[in-house]
Amino acid sequence: MEVVVEGDWKNFRIKMIEPQDHPKILEHLKSTFYKDEVMFQLVGYSEELANSMNIFVSHYLNNQKDNNLSFFALDRKTEKVAGVRITHENVKDSIQPELPIESSENLKKIHGFIQPIHKIMNLHEKYNLDSYAKFFMTSVDIEFRHQGLVTELYSRSLQLIEKKGYKLVSSLFSSPYTRRVATKFGFEELSRFYYAQSIDENGSQRFPNAKPDQFLASMVKEF
């Protein structure tokens, strides 16, 4: 079956993310994704936090030249970024990006929560893989929601990942909505990590405003 990632779909034009697209992708994330993200809400959204996160995301975008798995959707009428799907390859024993020194304290809190999860899950060993695909971010501007765009981005991304020969794709899901979408596409939950139970190196709660039932889910799909 031919895999079609780029092309027109409904009122959108879907394109692979190229270096010249990075500024508008980062602007979209700053105005949309970060404001919606559960962990950003728990620590308190700010311009400083968003700018710090954009520096971190730039690392992933700049290192996809040889194996680009990320794309975005433009509204054909306005050329506005409607949605973004960022995916990257996770290679065994590769050096994971560190937070920039100038990162905000709240981003350090989030990073301190997420990084140990990757070590706990240890997916390379668990599934005996040298590499696998990792969903990093999916974002749709509020103006273009409820049109099936998230589902279409997932569908195209999974087809691309399978076509490239990956045997596994993983992600950490904070949103109940994206967890439902992922489940629809065959993702299975491996573990849950509750925000309210996360303690930092000083013995303090990372997310004191978290509700007891809020969690981050580690989910995978095998091909």
PEVEN-V164746 format. One line per field, one symbol per residue. phi: phi as a letter, one per 40 degrees, with the letter a starting at -180 (. if undefined). A space follows every 50 residues. Layout:
# PEVEN-V164746
phi->???
This chain:
# PEVEN-V164746
phi->.ccbbchcafcbbbbccbdccddccccccccbccccddccccchcacccc cccccccddcccbbccacbbaabbcccbgcccabbbbbcbcdgccccccd dcccccccccccccdccccccfcdcdbfbcaacbccababddcbcgbgcd ccccdcccccccccgccabbabbccdcccccccdcgcbccabbcccccbc ccgbccbccccdccabbcbbbcb
